[in-house]
Each structure stands twice: as structure tokens, then as C-alpha cells.
Amino acid sequence: MSETAEHHDHGMSDAGYIKIALILAAITALEVSTYYVDFGPLFMPSLMIMMVIKFVMVVSYFMHLKFDNKMFSFLFYTGLALALFVYITALATFKFFIA
């Protein structure tokens, strides 16, 4: 099998990767906007949700986990869950959530 055929076995074209990159750029712009716009109590949950969406999109498409063995996806998503748990626990320890 040639390199060109191997490159397109994953079902994503260059246009698909560009669309994903534009979506990631838009989410990043929304994250930056949280600094300038008062989101009130939705500030932290909105940042966490956008972070998770970006993580899933990057590891699924750019790291090809969507097309790879499910064990690798499990390991990455377990790491994400652990990181979220540690981050939320640290914020709770410093009484970040109490207004």
C-alpha cells in the first residue's frame, strides 16, 4: 500500500482537519472571551466544558485515537477524568467555589 493510501485510511480529508482546526480556534476564542466578558457563576463550568471538548477533539482527530485501538482511548480519557478530579479537588481545597 502506498503512503498516500495509508494517509487516507482514517477517513479524514485535509478539509476535515481544517474544519476541526477552525472549531478548535473558535472554542479558544470563546475561552479567551471569558476574561473580557463576565460569565458570573458559569465562568468555571464553561471553561471546564470547553477544555474537555478541545481535549477530546485533539486526541480523537489529530492524535488519531478515533481510528485506533479502544484501549488507547480508554487510557487517555481516564487521564482526563483524573486530571479533572485533581483540578476540581484543588479548587475546592482553596475554597474557589465559595463566593
C-alpha positions as CSV (number, residue, x, y, z in Angstrom):
1,M,0.0,0.0,0.0
2,S,1.4,3.4,-0.9
3,E,1.9,6.3,1.6
4,T,-1.0,8.2,0.1
5,A,-3.4,5.4,0.5
6,E,-2.3,4.8,4.1
7,H,-2.7,8.5,4.9
8,H,-6.4,8.5,3.9
9,D,-7.3,5.2,5.6
10,H,-8.5,7.1,8.6
11,G,-11.5,8.6,6.7
12,M,-10.5,12.3,7.2
13,S,-9.6,14.5,4.3
14,D,-7.5,17.7,4.6
15,A,-10.7,19.7,4.6
16,G,-11.9,17.7,7.6
17,Y,-8.7,18.6,9.5
18,I,-9.1,22.2,8.6
19,K,-12.7,22.2,9.9
20,I,-11.6,20.7,13.2
21,A,-8.8,23.3,13.5
22,L,-11.4,26.1,12.9
23,I,-13.7,24.7,15.5
24,L,-10.7,24.5,18.0
25,A,-9.8,28.1,17.1
26,A,-13.4,29.2,17.8
27,I,-13.5,27.4,21.1
28,T,-10.2,29.0,22.0
29,A,-11.6,32.4,21.2
30,L,-14.6,31.7,23.5
31,E,-12.2,30.7,26.2
32,V,-10.3,34.0,25.8
33,S,-13.5,35.9,25.8
34,T,-14.2,34.7,29.4
35,Y,-11.5,37.1,30.5
36,Y,-13.3,40.1,29.0
37,V,-17.0,39.1,29.5
38,D,-18.4,38.4,32.9
39,F,-19.9,34.9,32.9
40,G,-20.7,35.0,36.6
41,P,-21.1,31.6,38.2
42,L,-20.8,29.9,34.8
43,F,-17.2,31.0,34.4
44,M,-15.5,27.9,35.7
45,P,-18.0,25.3,34.3
46,S,-17.9,26.9,30.9
47,L,-14.1,26.8,30.9
48,M,-14.1,23.2,32.0
49,I,-16.6,22.1,29.3
50,M,-14.6,23.9,26.6
51,M,-11.4,22.3,27.8
52,V,-12.9,18.8,27.7
53,I,-14.3,19.4,24.2
54,K,-11.0,20.6,22.9
55,F,-9.1,17.7,24.6
56,V,-11.5,15.1,23.0
57,M,-11.3,16.7,19.6
58,V,-7.5,16.9,19.6
59,V,-6.9,13.4,20.8
60,S,-9.6,11.9,18.6
61,Y,-8.7,13.5,15.3
62,F,-5.1,14.9,15.4
63,M,-3.8,12.0,17.5
64,H,-6.0,9.6,15.6
65,L,-7.4,7.9,18.6
66,K,-10.8,7.8,17.0
67,F,-9.4,5.3,14.4
68,D,-7.0,3.5,16.8
69,N,-7.4,0.7,19.4
70,K,-10.0,1.5,22.1
71,M,-7.5,0.7,24.8
72,F,-5.6,3.9,24.0
73,S,-8.8,5.9,24.1
74,F,-9.6,4.5,27.5
75,L,-6.2,5.4,28.8
76,F,-6.4,9.0,27.5
77,Y,-9.9,9.5,28.8
78,T,-9.1,8.0,32.2
79,G,-6.2,10.5,32.4
80,L,-8.6,13.3,31.5
81,A,-11.0,12.2,34.3
82,L,-8.2,12.0,36.8
83,A,-6.9,15.5,35.8
84,L,-10.4,16.9,36.2
85,F,-10.8,15.3,39.6
86,V,-7.5,16.7,40.8
87,Y,-8.2,20.1,39.4
88,I,-11.6,20.4,40.9
89,T,-10.4,19.0,44.2
90,A,-7.6,21.6,44.3
91,L,-10.0,24.4,43.6
92,A,-12.4,23.1,46.3
93,T,-9.4,23.0,48.8
94,F,-8.7,26.7,48.2
95,K,-12.4,27.5,48.5
96,F,-12.6,28.7,44.9
97,F,-16.2,27.7,44.5
98,I,-17.4,29.6,47.6
99,A,-18.4,33.2,46.7
